[in-house]
Structures are given as C-alpha cells and as structure tokens.
Amino acid sequence: MSIVPAWLPAHRLLVLASGGFELLGALGLAWPATRRLAGWWLIALTIAVTPANVYMLQHAELFPAVPYWALVVRLPLQAALIGCIAYAAFGRSERSRRL
C-alpha cells in the first residue's frame, strides 16, 4: 500500500481491487471467448497502476529496501509487460488458439 501515490484515496481498497482485477484478467486470458477482452482489461490495468511505479521512482528515499536501479528499470518493464499481455491476448496464431 505504501507505493500508492499519496494523492489517491483508499490505498488498501485500491491495492485489493487492482489485485482482484488482475486475477480476473488472468483468468480471462485462459478462455478464447474472453481472451481479447481480458487483454484490453489487463493493458488498461497495467497503465492504471503505472503511477505507483512513477511515485516510487520520484520518492526513492521512501523505499530504501529497493535499489534505485530497480525503480528505474520498472518503468520500461511496464511497456514490456504490456507487450507480453498483447501477445497473449492478440498475437497467437489460429493454430495455437485452437489448442
């Protein structure tokens, strides 16, 4: 909860909700009928939680247990994560979708 930016309300609720939404999106990727929607859902969720990563980088002194380099790397990893989600949701061939 400490990584949620101070300007957002209800930190605990936001963390629990984002975790639940993440699990729903992951489950949605498992079924072809919901895969595309789940992909868009997870991409939107990843973008929505990015301010927490920016906040951590801007206030690195509040997170002494996390190396600064890890905070810097987290931001481009968000883009890589979106790419992985897109591949899982939209990038599979027809043959692999039938499996």
N, C-alpha and C positions, 0 to 999 in steps of 0.2 A: 504494500500500500504506500510505502514511502516514495515510490517512484512516480506516483500520480502527481501531476503538477498541482501546486497549492491553489491555483485559481479554479480548479474543478471541485465540485461539491461531492459529498458522499463517497469518499475514497474506497471504503470497504465494499459498498454496493457496486461501484464501477469495476473493481477487480473481480468480484464474484460473477457479475454479469458478463464481463468480457471472457472469462474462463468458460462459463456455460455456453456462450455463443460460439466460442472456439470449438468446443466439443461437438456442438450441433453441426457446425460446418464440416468438421472432420467426418462425422457420420454421414453427412450428405454426400461427401465425395465417394463413399463406398457404393452407392447405387447409381446406375446410369441415368435413371429418371430424374435424379436431383443433383447430379454432378455439376452441371453448368451453373445452376443457381447457387449451389454451395461454393463454387469457385468465386463467383462475384461477391458472395457474402463474406468469404474469408479475405478476399482482396480489400474490401471496404473495411473490414475489422482491422486488418494489418495497418492500413492507412490511419484508422481512428486511434490506434494505440501508439503511433509513432511520436506524438508529442511527449509521451513518457520517456522515450529514448533521448529526445532533444533536451528535455528537462534535466535528465541525468548528466548529459554532457555539459550543459550550461552550469550545473551546480555540482560538479565532480567532488567538491570538498565534502558534500553530504554523504558520499558513498565511498569512504576510504578503503573498503574491502574490495572494490572493483578497480582494477588497473585502468588508468586513463586510456591506454591504447584500446582496451576492450570497449570502452564507451565510444570511442571514435569509430571503431570497426562495426559497431552495432547498426549505425545508420545505413551504410551501403548493404549490410546484410538484410535489411528490411526490403530493399529492392530485389535482392536475390531470392528472398522468401516469396515475394510476390511472383517472381518468375517461376518458382517451383510450384506454387499454387496454380498458376495459369497452365503450366504443363500438365499437372494432374487433372485439371478440370476441362481443359480445352485442347491440349496438344497430343492426345493419344490417337493412334491410327484407328481406323474402323475395325481392323482385326483385333486389336487389343481391347477395344470396347466391348466386343462380343464375348471375351473371356471372363 
